[in-house]
Amino acid sequence: MAKIEKVVETNVDERWKTQRLAQKIDAEIQQLKVALSELDTVKPKKMTYTKKANVFFLDKRDVIVTTKKTGAQFSAPYGQPHPGQSQQRQPRQAPVTSIDTEHNDMIYDIQLDYYGKRLATCSSDRTFRVYDVSKAIVSSGDGDDPASKNQQDAQETPQEQLHVLQHVVPLTDDSAAPIHRVAWAHPKFGAVLALAAQDGKVYIYREELVQQGAAGAGNVTEWRLKHVHEFHALAVLSVAWAPYEYGLCLACASADGQVSFLTRMREGWVISSSFRNSEEGMGCTSVSWAPYNSLGSQGAQGPIQRVITGSCNHAVTIWQFITVPQEGANAGATGSSYWEMVNTPLYGHNDWVRDVAWAPNVGIPANLIASGSDDHTVRVWSQDEADGEWESHVVHTFHAPVYRISWSLTGSVLSVAAGDDEVTFWKQFNNHEWAQISSVTDQGAAINSSSN
C-alpha cells in the first residue's frame, strides 16, 4: 500500500511539473507574439541619403560624407523621437567616412553620384577629383564597445582603403578660377559633371572610355571637357540638373542676378533660356528644380517645368516655363517660350537666402520647399493645392547662418548644414512641428537631440 501511495505521489508530482513547464512555455510564446506585434507596428525608421552627401568641413582638405554604400543609415529607435514622448533610447552612431581629398586649397563642394558609389569634389585649387567610395570602410561609431572595436579591426585589412582616388582633373583653362559647385547628371546620360566657377564660367565634363580591359575589368577612362558655358558676368553660385524627363538641361544661378539654362541638343550645347531673378538686380544664390511628378507639374499641354530660386533680396521665388503656341497658318507649332514668375515672391526671411530645395514627391498631394538663410533660420513652405497659397513654418533657429539644405529621397527628412560645424536632421510630425532626430559632428557621431 505504501508503494502504491508513493507511485501515485510521484505521478502527481511529475504531472504538476509538466503543467508548470507547459504554462511557462505558453507565457513565453505570448510574450514573443506581443514583441513581434510591436516590431510590426513600430519599426525603426531608416533614413538613407544617396543622391547628396550631407557634409561639413574639417579643414581645407578633409571632408566628412555619409553614403548609402558605406552604411551611413541613421536609425530612429522605436517610436522615437516624437514630441511629448517620455522614454527615449539613444540612436546608433552614424558610420562616417573621413577622406583626405589631397586638395591643395579650400573645398567648396562635394557630391555623390546617383547610386552613391562615386564622389566628386571641387576646390579653390582649380581641380575636381572623383573617388570610388563604394567599398569604403567606415567606423561603426561604437567607440566605447571593445567587442565592436575588435570586430571592426578584424574586418579591416591592409588591402582595403577608405577611398580610391580615380581622377584628378585640372581645368584646361590657364586662367581658370576656383570651382564653387559640382553636380552629377542623371546616369541615363552617362557620367557627366557640371562645375561652376568663380569667374562666371560653367564647365561640362564627361567621362569617356580610353582603353577597354579584358572582360570589362580594368577599363581606362578619362574626363574630357565638352563645353564651357560663358554667359554670366559674375560667379556662378549654384547649378542644378533638371529631372531626366526634361532631357540633359542644367540651371545656373549667378551673383549677377540671372539664371541661365544650358541644354544639350543635337547640334551641341545651347543656351535654351534665361531670366533675371529680381528687378533690383540682386544676386541669385541658389536654384532647385521641381520634381517631374510634383503637384501642379502637369498642365493641359503637357508637363510644366518649374524651378525655385533663392536670392540676396531675402526672397524665395517660383518660376515656370511657358510656351505660347503659334496662331494662324502655323497653328500648333511651338511659338515663343519664356520663364515667368508664379504669383509673387515668398517672403519670410530677413537676410540672404543661401539655399533652396524642392522636396521629392512620392505620391503625397502637396508641395514642400525648404529654404536656409543668413538669418539663422530654416523655413519650410507648403502648398496643398496646385494653385493654392503657400504657408511658411520655421523649422528651427540656429546659432549661425544656414548654408546648405537637402531632402532625403522620400522627402520626409531634411538635413541642414549651418555655420556651427554640425549637420542636423529634422523630421516633421503633427501640426507642422519639426523635431531634430539626429546630428553629425566632426567626431562622426549621430547624437539624439533631447532638448529640441
Secondary structure, DSSP 8 states (H G I E B T S, - for coil): -HHHHHHHHHHHHHHHHHHHHHHHHHHHHHHHHHHHHHHHHS--EEEE--SS---EESSSSEEEE--TTTT-EEEE-TT-S-TT------------EEEE---SS-EEEEEE-TTSSEEEEEETTSEEEEEE-TT-----S-TT-HHHHHHHHHH--TT--S-EEEEEEE-S-TT---EEEEEE--GGG-SEEEEEETTSEEEEEEEEEEE--GGGTT-EEEEEEEEEEE--SS-EEEEEE--GGG-SEEEEEETTSEEEEEEEETTEEEEEEEEES-TT---EEEEEE--TTSTT-EETTEE--EEEEEETTSEEEEEEEEEEE--GGGTTSEEEEEEEE-SS-EE--SS-EEEEEE---SS-SSEEEEEEETTSEEEEEEESSTT---EEEEEEE-SS-EEEEEE-TTS-EEEEEETTS-EEEEEE-GGG-EEEEEEE-TT--B---S--
